[in-house]
Amino acid sequence: MFRHVIKKNIMLKPAQVKDFVNAATKCNFDVDIYYNRYVVDAKSILGVFGLDLTQKLTVEYSGYDQSFEQVLNSLTVA
């Protein structure tokens, strides 16, 4: 079955990581977040903190969760 992959660019501040990870954890589909060649599971708080939070990050997922979408919309950058 083909699943449409959604990619969104976000900026995360250290204080926002916990809310982002909590929202991703509630999703019943995989959520990845990456910067350059470093890809981590967005449901891992240590993995997300391991990324360079001063740069634009890309979130990639293939499902829908309304509360996760609301968190992403508040973090989305152009």
Order of alpha helices (4+ residues) and beta strands (2+ residues): beta-alpha-beta-beta-alpha-beta-alpha
